[in-house]
Amino acid sequence: MRNTFHLPAALKAAGIASLLAASHLCAAETIKLGLSIPLSGSGANWGKGSEWLCGRAAEEIKAQGGVKVQGKVYDFECVGYDNKYNAAEGAKVAQALVARDGVKYVAGSIGTAPVRALQSLTERRNVLMFTSAWGTSIKGPNFPLTFSQMNSVNEISEPMIEYVMKLHPGVKTVALLNPNDATGQETEKVAKAAWEKNGVKVLVSDWYPRYVGTARWSPELLTTGLGEDWRFPAFQMYKPYPHCRVMHAPLDLLIDLVARHDIKVEEIESITSYGEGWAYELPCFTNRKLLLQHDAQFCFAHGLAVAAHRIPPGRQWQDEAVVFNPSVMALMNKVQLKTHPTYFQSISADILSRPSRVEIQARGQTFAAEKGFPKGMRSSDPGTYMTNDELAAKFRAFVDGLLPPATIEQVIDSVLNLERVEDFGAVMRLMVRTSA
């Protein structure tokens, strides 16, 4: 399905002009128009067309004298980022457009998953957003600042199916095939209901993967030095904590602060964690309604609360008694998550950096610490490296009580001396539990 933006008409509409007039814009002569669009991957052709169209529209409007609002003349500047047609990149784009660039008007957005991530920010920050995404979950009265730019499956399905039935009245059954992504999943529900409403039975509804594609072909990135250079260790990351990697630097800081200042849980008034902006806005990480044990694994606030209780990192972090501990749950609600003020500048300078800061309010004081890289990765700070002894200690902690001590040491010795291992399958079989 091809997405088309009618930006010049939209910008000339009286409705937009009145919105601009009501927003009390400052004396700046240029209004930024944000674009969250796929410029690479499977939707790149839509995004590139949208980027070109926005730029062309801005040029035409400027050539015609701009837009006059309350006696002032404004031109437009298009600010677009690649959302790669997925939620994670969409969240990063949302932070870049709204939090960093201060965009107040999103002129175009494509892809249900990335638009959901953007919408979670635009609706809260009073940012007007236009979208061509088809998903039903982003439309309706709950999203008063979101406007559709084109007909979607909601408007197309029924009249299209009625037309098909007129041409082929004998149709009794159909099969549906949709992309296995947020757009396809929401489209399938609407299309299936429309077919069934017209008396047609849906025999099967299947999915195909949405692949990430690119026009670039650079095999030398893989083949140069093949068989000679061992690049893997330079990018290897280890996880000291049984929690989402995003939180490892804040966990480092919190654990150190609590231990160094001997801060008791009952003394803590609040914990504020500053970290990766893209993740601190996603509902899957900010959700605090824990229904199942594994919900805690990606709940940032819960992980900090567990760490503040000085529970050693290990399997016990996922024990039911720990996850739903009343003290942990209470402290979780005292945690605030904020984007680190230098996050975007830091990752632009060094893609491996993860600037983090933790502040603990306790005893009428603020205990704070900061770092640029989490433990477990290679960085400009040698202190972030995990030694062989630290990795072995982590393994022992996680399998303690599950494997015999002699087996644990045998596995560690084999992994640290791979050149002496003839069959690594034998090492793996050592870790198979024969009894509960």
FILUM-101112 format. One record per residue (C-alpha): residue number from 1; y, x, z; residue in three letters. Coordinates in steps of 0.05 Angstrom, whole numbers, plus 5000, padded with zeros to 4 digits. Last residue first. Layout:
// FILUM-101112
+-----+-------+------+------+------+
! pos ! north ! east !   up ! code !
+-----+-------+------+------+------+
! NUM !     Y !    X !    Z !  Ala !
...
+-----+-------+------+------+------+
//
This chain:
// FILUM-101112
+-----+-------+------+------+------+
! pos ! north ! east !   up ! code !
+-----+-------+------+------+------+
! 436 !  4366 ! 5287 ! 5792 !  Ala !
! 435 !  4310 ! 5331 ! 5767 !  Ser !
! 434 !  4296 ! 5379 ! 5710 !  Thr !
! 433 !  4368 ! 5399 ! 5700 !  Arg !
! 432 !  4379 ! 5436 ! 5634 !  Val !
! 431 !  4423 ! 5496 ! 5647 !  Met !
! 430 !  4369 ! 5548 ! 5636 !  Leu !
! 429 !  4357 ! 5516 ! 5568 !  Arg !
! 428 !  4425 ! 5539 ! 5546 !  Met !
! 427 !  4407 ! 5611 ! 5561 !  Val !
! 426 !  4343 ! 5605 ! 5521 !  Ala !
! 425 !  4383 ! 5577 ! 5463 !  Gly !
! 424 !  4423 ! 5641 ! 5466 !  Phe !
! 423 !  4364 ! 5678 ! 5436 !  Asp !
! 422 !  4368 ! 5754 ! 5432 !  Glu !
! 421 !  4417 ! 5764 ! 5489 !  Val !
! 420 !  4435 ! 5837 ! 5501 !  Arg !
! 419 !  4499 ! 5835 ! 5460 !  Glu !
! 418 !  4518 ! 5772 ! 5497 !  Leu !
! 417 !  4531 ! 5811 ! 5562 !  Asn !
! 416 !  4583 ! 5768 ! 5597 !  Leu !
! 415 !  4548 ! 5704 ! 5576 !  Val !
! 414 !  4480 ! 5730 ! 5598 !  Ser !
! 413 !  4505 ! 5753 ! 5666 !  Asp !
! 412 !  4538 ! 5686 ! 5679 !  Ile !
! 411 !  4475 ! 5649 ! 5660 !  Val !
! 410 !  4432 ! 5692 ! 5706 !  Gln !
! 409 !  4481 ! 5684 ! 5763 !  Glu !
! 408 !  4477 ! 5608 ! 5758 !  Ile !
! 407 !  4402 ! 5610 ! 5752 !  Thr !
! 406 !  4396 ! 5650 ! 5817 !  Ala !
! 405 !  4441 ! 5601 ! 5853 !  Pro !
! 404 !  4397 ! 5541 ! 5832 !  Pro !
! 403 !  4434 ! 5492 ! 5788 !  Leu !
! 402 !  4469 ! 5426 ! 5805 !  Leu !
! 401 !  4491 ! 5442 ! 5876 !  Gly !
! 400 !  4546 ! 5488 ! 5851 !  Asp !
! 399 !  4555 ! 5476 ! 5777 !  Val !
! 398 !  4631 ! 5467 ! 5776 !  Phe !
! 397 !  4647 ! 5519 ! 5829 !  Ala !
! 396 !  4601 ! 5572 ! 5799 !  Arg !
! 395 !  4633 ! 5562 ! 5731 !  Phe !
! 394 !  4703 ! 5569 ! 5759 !  Lys !
! 393 !  4683 ! 5632 ! 5796 !  Ala !
! 392 !  4655 ! 5662 ! 5732 !  Ala !
! 391 !  4720 ! 5647 ! 5696 !  Leu !
! 390 !  4761 ! 5679 ! 5752 !  Glu !
! 389 !  4716 ! 5741 ! 5752 !  Asp !
! 388 !  4722 ! 5747 ! 5676 !  Asn !
! 387 !  4797 ! 5746 ! 5684 !  Thr !
! 386 !  4842 ! 5687 ! 5666 !  Met !
! 385 !  4907 ! 5709 ! 5634 !  Tyr !
! 384 !  4971 ! 5675 ! 5657 !  Thr !
! 383 !  4992 ! 5735 ! 5700 !  Gly !
! 382 !  4997 ! 5777 ! 5637 !  Pro !
! 381 !  5062 ! 5741 ! 5620 !  Asp !
! 380 !  5078 ! 5748 ! 5546 !  Ser !
! 379 !  5022 ! 5699 ! 5535 !  Ser !
! 378 !  4947 ! 5692 ! 5533 !  Arg !
! 377 !  4925 ! 5627 ! 5564 !  Met !
! 376 !  4889 ! 5604 ! 5627 !  Gly !
! 375 !  4947 ! 5596 ! 5676 !  Lys !
! 374 !  5004 ! 5557 ! 5646 !  Pro !
! 373 !  5064 ! 5588 ! 5610 !  Phe !
! 372 !  5139 ! 5584 ! 5621 !  Gly !
! 371 !  5144 ! 5578 ! 5697 !  Lys !
! 370 !  5188 ! 5543 ! 5748 !  Glu !
! 369 !  5188 ! 5531 ! 5823 !  Ala !
! 368 !  5221 ! 5483 ! 5872 !  Ala !
! 367 !  5220 ! 5464 ! 5945 !  Phe !
! 366 !  5276 ! 5415 ! 5960 !  Thr !
! 365 !  5292 ! 5404 ! 6033 !  Gln !
! 364 !  5297 ! 5346 ! 6083 !  Gly !
! 363 !  5227 ! 5363 ! 6109 !  Arg !
! 362 !  5199 ! 5348 ! 6040 !  Ala !
! 361 !  5225 ! 5336 ! 5969 !  Gln !
! 360 !  5179 ! 5374 ! 5921 !  Ile !
! 359 !  5208 ! 5399 ! 5855 !  Glu !
! 358 !  5163 ! 5423 ! 5798 !  Val !
! 357 !  5186 ! 5458 ! 5735 !  Arg !
! 356 !  5151 ! 5470 ! 5669 !  Ser !
! 355 !  5165 ! 5506 ! 5603 !  Pro !
! 354 !  5101 ! 5505 ! 5561 !  Arg !
! 353 !  5107 ! 5565 ! 5513 !  Ser !
! 352 !  5055 ! 5575 ! 5459 !  Leu !
! 351 !  5101 ! 5555 ! 5402 !  Ile !
! 350 !  5151 ! 5609 ! 5422 !  Asp !
! 349 !  5225 ! 5603 ! 5403 !  Ala !
! 348 !  5220 ! 5531 ! 5379 !  Ser !
! 347 !  5174 ! 5516 ! 5438 !  Ile !
! 346 !  5228 ! 5539 ! 5486 !  Ser !
! 345 !  5286 ! 5504 ! 5452 !  Gln !
! 344 !  5249 ! 5438 ! 5453 !  Phe !
! 343 !  5228 ! 5443 ! 5525 !  Tyr !
! 342 !  5293 ! 5469 ! 5554 !  Thr !
! 341 !  5312 ! 5407 ! 5595 !  Pro !
! 340 !  5239 ! 5396 ! 5617 !  His !
! 339 !  5222 ! 5323 ! 5602 !  Thr !
! 338 !  5214 ! 5282 ! 5665 !  Lys !
! 337 !  5156 ! 5254 ! 5705 !  Leu !
! 336 !  5166 ! 5226 ! 5775 !  Gln !
! 335 !  5113 ! 5225 ! 5829 !  Val !
! 334 !  5119 ! 5182 ! 5892 !  Lys !
! 333 !  5071 ! 5130 ! 5866 !  Asn !
! 332 !  5016 ! 5183 ! 5862 !  Met !
! 331 !  5027 ! 5197 ! 5936 !  Leu !
! 330 !  5002 ! 5127 ! 5953 !  Ala !
! 329 !  4941 ! 5133 ! 5907 !  Met !
! 328 !  4923 ! 5201 ! 5937 !  Val !
! 327 !  4930 ! 5175 ! 6009 !  Ser !
! 326 !  4888 ! 5113 ! 5992 !  Pro !
! 325 !  4832 ! 5155 ! 5961 !  Asn !
! 324 !  4815 ! 5121 ! 5896 !  Phe !
! 323 !  4803 ! 5184 ! 5855 !  Val !
! 322 !  4778 ! 5224 ! 5914 !  Val !
! 321 !  4724 ! 5177 ! 5939 !  Ala !
! 320 !  4705 ! 5161 ! 5867 !  Glu !
! 319 !  4692 ! 5235 ! 5854 !  Asp !
! 318 !  4729 ! 5260 ! 5793 !  Gln !
! 317 !  4769 ! 5314 ! 5829 !  Trp !
! 316 !  4704 ! 5330 ! 5864 !  Gln !
! 315 !  4676 ! 5363 ! 5802 !  Arg !
! 314 !  4723 ! 5422 ! 5812 !  Gly !
! 313 !  4792 ! 5443 ! 5831 !  Pro !
! 312 !  4797 ! 5453 ! 5907 !  Pro !
! 311 !  4828 ! 5392 ! 5942 !  Ile !
! 310 !  4894 ! 5416 ! 5969 !  Arg !
! 309 !  4921 ! 5345 ! 5978 !  His !
! 308 !  4980 ! 5363 ! 5933 !  Ala !
! 307 !  4929 ! 5376 ! 5878 !  Ala !
! 306 !  4904 ! 5305 ! 5882 !  Val !
! 305 !  4975 ! 5277 ! 5878 !  Ala !
! 304 !  4992 ! 5322 ! 5819 !  Leu !
! 303 !  4930 ! 5297 ! 5782 !  Gly !
! 302 !  4948 ! 5224 ! 5798 !  His !
! 301 !  5018 ! 5231 ! 5769 !  Ala !
! 300 !  4992 ! 5260 ! 5704 !  Phe !
! 299 !  4940 ! 5206 ! 5693 !  Cys !
! 298 !  4894 ! 5236 ! 5640 !  Phe !
! 297 !  4832 ! 5248 ! 5683 !  Gln !
! 296 !  4849 ! 5191 ! 5730 !  Ala !
! 295 !  4826 ! 5137 ! 5682 !  Asp !
! 294 !  4757 ! 5170 ! 5686 !  His !
! 293 !  4744 ! 5138 ! 5753 !  Gln !
! 292 !  4756 ! 5067 ! 5728 !  Leu !
! 291 !  4811 ! 5017 ! 5742 !  Leu !
! 290 !  4870 ! 5064 ! 5751 !  Leu !
! 289 !  4937 ! 5029 ! 5739 !  Lys !
! 288 !  4983 ! 5089 ! 5740 !  Arg !
! 287 !  4994 ! 5096 ! 5664 !  Asn !
! 286 !  5039 ! 5155 ! 5647 !  Thr !
! 285 !  4989 ! 5195 ! 5607 !  Phe !
! 284 !  4959 ! 5139 ! 5564 !  Cys !
! 283 !  5028 ! 5107 ! 5562 !  Pro !
! 282 !  5058 ! 5165 ! 5524 !  Leu !
! 281 !  5128 ! 5186 ! 5547 !  Glu !
! 280 !  5112 ! 5249 ! 5587 !  Tyr !
! 279 !  5069 ! 5273 ! 5529 !  Ala !
! 278 !  5124 ! 5287 ! 5479 !  Trp !
! 277 !  5170 ! 5316 ! 5531 !  Gly !
! 276 !  5125 ! 5371 ! 5556 !  Glu !
! 275 !  5144 ! 5387 ! 5628 !  Gly !
! 274 !  5188 ! 5371 ! 5688 !  Tyr !
! 273 !  5150 ! 5346 ! 5749 !  Ser !
! 272 !  5185 ! 5311 ! 5806 !  Thr !
! 271 !  5148 ! 5302 ! 5871 !  Ile !
! 270 !  5175 ! 5256 ! 5926 !  Ser !
! 269 !  5180 ! 5245 ! 6001 !  Glu !
! 268 !  5125 ! 5295 ! 6019 !  Ile !
! 267 !  5116 ! 5306 ! 6094 !  Glu !
! 266 !  5053 ! 5263 ! 6098 !  Glu !
! 265 !  5020 ! 5308 ! 6047 !  Val !
! 264 !  5032 ! 5370 ! 6088 !  Lys !
! 263 !  5072 ! 5428 ! 6059 !  Ile !
! 262 !  5047 ! 5497 ! 6081 !  Asp !
! 261 !  5106 ! 5531 ! 6046 !  His !
! 260 !  5063 ! 5579 ! 6005 !  Arg !
! 259 !  5004 ! 5530 ! 5999 !  Ala !
! 258 !  5044 ! 5469 ! 5976 !  Val !
! 257 !  5088 ! 5511 ! 5930 !  Leu !
! 256 !  5029 ! 5547 ! 5898 !  Asp !
! 255 !  4990 ! 5483 ! 5885 !  Ile !
! 254 !  5052 ! 5450 ! 5856 !  Leu !
! 253 !  5068 ! 5507 ! 5809 !  Leu !
! 252 !  4999 ! 5516 ! 5780 !  Asp !
! 251 !  4992 ! 5440 ! 5774 !  Leu !
! 250 !  5058 ! 5438 ! 5735 !  Pro !
! 249 !  5031 ! 5492 ! 5688 !  Ala !
! 248 !  4964 ! 5456 ! 5680 !  His !
! 247 !  4992 ! 5387 ! 5666 !  Met !
! 246 !  4989 ! 5388 ! 5589 !  Val !
! 245 !  4917 ! 5413 ! 5593 !  Arg !
! 244 !  4892 ! 5345 ! 5616 !  Cys !
! 243 !  4853 ! 5352 ! 5681 !  His !
! 242 !  4792 ! 5387 ! 5710 !  Pro !
! 241 !  4835 ! 5448 ! 5728 !  Tyr !
! 240 !  4828 ! 5522 ! 5709 !  Pro !
! 239 !  4828 ! 5504 ! 5635 !  Lys !
! 238 !  4818 ! 5563 ! 5588 !  Tyr !
! 237 !  4858 ! 5576 ! 5525 !  Met !
! 236 !  4836 ! 5621 ! 5468 !  Gln !
! 235 !  4890 ! 5637 ! 5417 !  Phe !
! 234 !  4888 ! 5713 ! 5421 !  Ala !
! 233 !  4813 ! 5712 ! 5434 !  Pro !
! 232 !  4798 ! 5679 ! 5365 !  Phe !
! 231 !  4830 ! 5732 ! 5321 !  Arg !
! 230 !  4771 ! 5779 ! 5313 !  Trp !
! 229 !  4790 ! 5819 ! 5251 !  Asp !
! 228 !  4738 ! 5853 ! 5207 !  Glu !
! 227 !  4689 ! 5801 ! 5182 !  Gly !
! 226 !  4744 ! 5760 ! 5151 !  Leu !
! 225 !  4808 ! 5802 ! 5150 !  Gly !
! 224 !  4842 ! 5755 ! 5101 !  Thr !
! 223 !  4794 ! 5697 ! 5087 !  Thr !
! 222 !  4823 ! 5641 ! 5131 !  Leu !
! 221 !  4898 ! 5647 ! 5118 !  Leu !
! 220 !  4880 ! 5672 ! 5049 !  Glu !
! 219 !  4854 ! 5603 ! 5031 !  Pro !
! 218 !  4925 ! 5576 ! 5026 !  Ser !
! 217 !  4924 ! 5510 ! 4987 !  Trp !
! 216 !  4983 ! 5465 ! 5002 !  Arg !
! 215 !  4984 ! 5394 ! 4974 !  Ala !
! 214 !  4961 ! 5367 ! 5041 !  Thr !
! 213 !  4913 ! 5316 ! 5068 !  Gly !
! 212 !  4895 ! 5288 ! 5136 !  Val !
! 211 !  4839 ! 5239 ! 5128 !  Tyr !
! 210 !  4841 ! 5166 ! 5148 !  Arg !
! 209 !  4768 ! 5151 ! 5162 !  Pro !
! 208 !  4735 ! 5090 ! 5129 !  Tyr !
! 207 !  4721 ! 5025 ! 5164 !  Trp !
! 206 !  4675 ! 4965 ! 5156 !  Asp !
! 205 !  4680 ! 4889 ! 5163 !  Ser !
! 204 !  4617 ! 4853 ! 5141 !  Val !
! 203 !  4597 ! 4784 ! 5118 !  Leu !
! 202 !  4666 ! 4752 ! 5125 !  Val !
! 201 !  4653 ! 4678 ! 5109 !  Lys !
! 200 !  4705 ! 4643 ! 5066 !  Val !
! 199 !  4729 ! 4574 ! 5088 !  Gly !
! 198 !  4803 ! 4587 ! 5078 !  Asn !
! 197 !  4815 ! 4596 ! 5152 !  Lys !
! 196 !  4758 ! 4647 ! 5151 !  Glu !
! 195 !  4795 ! 4689 ! 5100 !  Trp !
! 194 !  4860 ! 4687 ! 5140 !  Ala !
! 193 !  4826 ! 4704 ! 5206 !  Ala !
! 192 !  4793 ! 4765 ! 5174 !  Lys !
! 191 !  4859 ! 4788 ! 5143 !  Ala !
! 190 !  4896 ! 4784 ! 5210 !  Val !
! 189 !  4842 ! 4820 ! 5250 !  Lys !
! 188 !  4832 ! 4874 ! 5197 !  Glu !
! 187 !  4906 ! 4890 ! 5192 !  Thr !
! 186 !  4908 ! 4909 ! 5266 !  Glu !
! 185 !  4850 ! 4958 ! 5259 !  Gln !
! 184 !  4876 ! 4985 ! 5193 !  Gly !
! 183 !  4945 ! 5000 ! 5220 !  Thr !
! 182 !  4919 ! 5033 ! 5284 !  Ala !
! 181 !  4869 ! 5077 ! 5246 !  Asp !
! 180 !  4801 ! 5068 ! 5215 !  Asn !
! 179 !  4825 ! 5051 ! 5145 !  Pro !
! 178 !  4801 ! 4982 ! 5123 !  Asn !
! 177 !  4743 ! 4953 ! 5085 !  Leu !
! 176 !  4728 ! 4878 ! 5087 !  Leu !
! 175 !  4668 ! 4844 ! 5055 !  Ala !
! 174 !  4674 ! 4774 ! 5026 !  Val !
! 173 !  4634 ! 4709 ! 5024 !  Thr !
! 172 !  4639 ! 4640 ! 4991 !  Lys !
! 171 !  4682 ! 4651 ! 4929 !  Val !
! 170 !  4670 ! 4594 ! 4881 !  Gly !
! 169 !  4744 ! 4575 ! 4876 !  Pro !
! 168 !  4760 ! 4640 ! 4840 !  His !
! 167 !  4831 ! 4635 ! 4812 !  Leu !
! 166 !  4853 ! 4583 ! 4864 !  Lys !
! 165 !  4817 ! 4621 ! 4918 !  Met !
! 164 !  4852 ! 4686 ! 4900 !  Val !
! 163 !  4919 ! 4650 ! 4905 !  Tyr !
! 162 !  4902 ! 4623 ! 4974 !  Glu !
! 161 !  4880 ! 4693 ! 4995 !  Ile !
! 160 !  4947 ! 4722 ! 4973 !  Met !
! 159 !  4986 ! 4666 ! 5007 !  Pro !
! 158 !  4947 ! 4677 ! 5072 !  Glu !
! 157 !  4948 ! 4752 ! 5074 !  Ser !
! 156 !  5018 ! 4771 ! 5054 !  Ile !
! 155 !  5062 ! 4749 ! 5112 !  Glu !
! 154 !  5022 ! 4778 ! 5169 !  Asn !
! 153 !  4995 ! 4834 ! 5125 !  Val !
! 152 !  5066 ! 4861 ! 5120 !  Ser !
! 151 !  5129 ! 4840 ! 5084 !  Asn !
! 150 !  5183 ! 4893 ! 5086 !  Met !
! 149 !  5239 ! 4922 ! 5129 !  Gln !
! 148 !  5215 ! 4897 ! 5196 !  Ser !
! 147 !  5265 ! 4899 ! 5254 !  Phe !
! 146 !  5256 ! 4927 ! 5324 !  Thr !
! 145 !  5313 ! 4919 ! 5375 !  Leu !
! 144 !  5287 ! 4853 ! 5404 !  Pro !
! 143 !  5216 ! 4879 ! 5417 !  Phe !
! 142 !  5184 ! 4828 ! 5463 !  Asn !
! 141 !  5205 ! 4774 ! 5415 !  Pro !
! 140 !  5156 ! 4796 ! 5361 !  Gly !
! 139 !  5131 ! 4858 ! 5325 !  Lys !
! 138 !  5101 ! 4925 ! 5347 !  Ile !
! 137 !  5031 ! 4898 ! 5361 !  Ser !
! 136 !  5026 ! 4863 ! 5294 !  Thr !
! 135 !  5018 ! 4930 ! 5258 !  Gly !
! 134 !  5045 ! 4934 ! 5187 !  Trp !
! 133 !  5095 ! 4991 ! 5195 !  Ala !
! 132 !  5156 ! 4984 ! 5150 !  Ser !
! 131 !  5204 ! 4997 ! 5208 !  Thr !
! 130 !  5277 ! 4990 ! 5227 !  Phe !
! 129 !  5296 ! 5012 ! 5297 !  Met !
! 128 !  5360 ! 4999 ! 5337 !  Leu !
! 127 !  5363 ! 5044 ! 5398 !  Val !
! 126 !  5376 ! 5011 ! 5465 !  Asn !
! 125 !  5342 ! 5068 ! 5504 !  Arg !
! 124 !  5284 ! 5027 ! 5530 !  Arg !
! 123 !  5270 ! 4995 ! 5463 !  Glu !
! 122 !  5276 ! 5061 ! 5427 !  Thr !
! 121 !  5229 ! 5099 ! 5473 !  Leu !
! 120 !  5166 ! 5056 ! 5471 !  Ser !
! 119 !  5184 ! 5041 ! 5399 !  Gln !
! 118 !  5174 ! 5114 ! 5378 !  Leu !
! 117 !  5103 ! 5116 ! 5405 !  Ala !
! 116 !  5087 ! 5049 ! 5373 !  Arg !
! 115 !  5118 ! 5074 ! 5308 !  Val !
! 114 !  5072 ! 5134 ! 5308 !  Pro !
! 113 !  5010 ! 5089 ! 5313 !  Ala !
! 112 !  5034 ! 5034 ! 5265 !  Thr !
! 111 !  5055 ! 5082 ! 5210 !  Gly !
! 110 !  5124 ! 5089 ! 5179 !  Ile !
! 109 !  5194 ! 5090 ! 5208 !  Ser !
! 108 !  5261 ! 5080 ! 5174 !  Gly !
! 107 !  5334 ! 5074 ! 5191 !  Ala !
! 106 !  5327 ! 5091 ! 5264 !  Val !
! 105 !  5396 ! 5079 ! 5294 !  Tyr !
! 104 !  5422 ! 5109 ! 5360 !  Lys !
! 103 !  5400 ! 5181 ! 5347 !  Val !
! 102 !  5417 ! 5227 ! 5406 !  Gly !
! 101 !  5387 ! 5289 ! 5373 !  Asp !
! 100 !  5347 ! 5311 ! 5434 !  Arg !
!  99 !  5323 ! 5248 ! 5470 !  Ala !
!  98 !  5324 ! 5198 ! 5412 !  Val !
!  97 !  5304 ! 5237 ! 5350 !  Leu !
!  96 !  5266 ! 5296 ! 5380 !  Ala !
!  95 !  5232 ! 5254 ! 5434 !  Gln !
!  94 !  5210 ! 5202 ! 5383 !  Ala !
!  93 !  5186 ! 5256 ! 5336 !  Val !
!  92 !  5142 ! 5285 ! 5391 !  Lys !
!  91 !  5114 ! 5216 ! 5405 !  Ala !
!  90 !  5100 ! 5205 ! 5331 !  Gly !
!  89 !  5063 ! 5271 ! 5330 !  Glu !
!  88 !  5015 ! 5246 ! 5383 !  Ala !
!  87 !  5010 ! 5176 ! 5352 !  Ala !
!  86 !  4990 ! 5195 ! 5281 !  Asn !
!  85 !  5019 ! 5189 ! 5211 !  Tyr !
!  84 !  5039 ! 5262 ! 5208 !  Lys !
!  83 !  5103 ! 5243 ! 5246 !  Asn !
!  82 !  5144 ! 5290 ! 5202 !  Asp !
!  81 !  5217 ! 5288 ! 5223 !  Tyr !
!  80 !  5279 ! 5259 ! 5190 !  Gly !
!  79 !  5354 ! 5262 ! 5206 !  Val !
!  78 !  5394 ! 5225 ! 5153 !  Cys !
!  77 !  5470 ! 5233 ! 5159 !  Glu !
!  76 !  5516 ! 5174 ! 5148 !  Phe !
!  75 !  5591 ! 5167 ! 5135 !  Asp !
!  74 !  5639 ! 5129 ! 5179 !  Tyr !
!  73 !  5709 ! 5104 ! 5168 !  Val !
!  72 !  5750 ! 5078 ! 5227 !  Lys !
!  71 !  5794 ! 5015 ! 5229 !  Gly !
!  70 !  5747 ! 4974 ! 5271 !  Gln !
!  69 !  5687 ! 4995 ! 5229 !  Val !
!  68 !  5695 ! 5018 ! 5157 !  Lys !
!  67 !  5633 ! 5043 ! 5121 !  Val !
!  66 !  5639 ! 5102 ! 5074 !  Gly !
!  65 !  5687 ! 5110 ! 5016 !  Gly !
!  64 !  5643 ! 5094 ! 4957 !  Gln !
!  63 !  5620 ! 5167 ! 4950 !  Ala !
!  62 !  5599 ! 5167 ! 5023 !  Lys !
!  61 !  5557 ! 5105 ! 5012 !  Ile !
!  60 !  5525 ! 5135 ! 4951 !  Glu !
!  59 !  5509 ! 5201 ! 4987 !  Glu !
!  58 !  5479 ! 5164 ! 5047 !  Ala !
!  57 !  5436 ! 5122 ! 5000 !  Ala !
!  56 !  5411 ! 5185 ! 4965 !  Arg !
!  55 !  5392 ! 5217 ! 5031 !  Gly !
!  54 !  5356 ! 5155 ! 5055 !  Cys !
!  53 !  5319 ! 5148 ! 4989 !  Leu !
!  52 !  5296 ! 5221 ! 4989 !  Trp !
!  51 !  5269 ! 5215 ! 5060 !  Glu !
!  50 !  5234 ! 5149 ! 5044 !  Ser !
!  49 !  5201 ! 5178 ! 4982 !  Gly !
!  48 !  5177 ! 5238 ! 5022 !  Lys !
!  47 !  5149 ! 5193 ! 5076 !  Gly !
!  46 !  5110 ! 5147 ! 5030 !  Trp !
!  45 !  5080 ! 5205 ! 4991 !  Asn !
!  44 !  5062 ! 5241 ! 5056 !  Ala !
!  43 !  5018 ! 5184 ! 5082 !  Gly !
!  42 !  4951 ! 5221 ! 5082 !  Ser !
!  41 !  4978 ! 5287 ! 5110 !  Gly !
!  40 !  5047 ! 5315 ! 5107 !  Ser !
!  39 !  5117 ! 5285 ! 5107 !  Leu !
!  38 !  5096 ! 5224 ! 5148 !  Pro !
!  37 !  5159 ! 5188 ! 5172 !  Ile !
!  36 !  5200 ! 5179 ! 5234 !  Ser !
!  35 !  5270 ! 5175 ! 5204 !  Leu !
!  34 !  5334 ! 5174 ! 5245 !  Gly !
!  33 !  5403 ! 5155 ! 5218 !  Leu !
!  32 !  5459 ! 5197 ! 5248 !  Lys !
!  31 !  5529 ! 5168 ! 5244 !  Ile !
!  30 !  5583 ! 5215 ! 5219 !  Thr !
!  29 !  5658 ! 5210 ! 5231 !  Glu !
!  28 !  5656 ! 5222 ! 5306 !  Ala !
!  27 !  5710 ! 5185 ! 5345 !  Ala !
!  26 !  5661 ! 5153 ! 5393 !  Cys !
!  25 !  5620 ! 5092 ! 5378 !  Leu !
!  24 !  5632 ! 5030 ! 5419 !  His !
!  23 !  5565 ! 4998 ! 5400 !  Ser !
!  22 !  5595 ! 4930 ! 5381 !  Ala !
!  21 !  5624 ! 4954 ! 5315 !  Ala !
!  20 !  5559 ! 4986 ! 5295 !  Leu !
!  19 !  5523 ! 4921 ! 5309 !  Leu !
!  18 !  5575 ! 4882 ! 5269 !  Ser !
!  17 !  5567 ! 4929 ! 5210 !  Ala !
!  16 !  5492 ! 4923 ! 5213 !  Ile !
!  15 !  5495 ! 4847 ! 5210 !  Gly !
!  14 !  5546 ! 4849 ! 5154 !  Ala !
!  13 !  5496 ! 4883 ! 5109 !  Ala !
!  12 !  5520 ! 4946 ! 5074 !  Lys !
!  11 !  5471 ! 4990 ! 5111 !  Leu !
!  10 !  5412 ! 4946 ! 5094 !  Ala !
!   9 !  5431 ! 4942 ! 5021 !  Ala !
!   8 !  5435 ! 5018 ! 5015 !  Pro !
!   7 !  5370 ! 5026 ! 5056 !  Leu !
!   6 !  5322 ! 4983 ! 5016 !  His !
!   5 !  5261 ! 5024 ! 5039 !  Phe !
!   4 !  5196 ! 5019 ! 5001 !  Thr !
!   3 !  5125 ! 5026 ! 5029 !  Asn !
!   2 !  5067 ! 5029 ! 4980 !  Arg !
!   1 !  5000 ! 5000 ! 5000 !  Met !
+-----+-------+------+------+------+
//
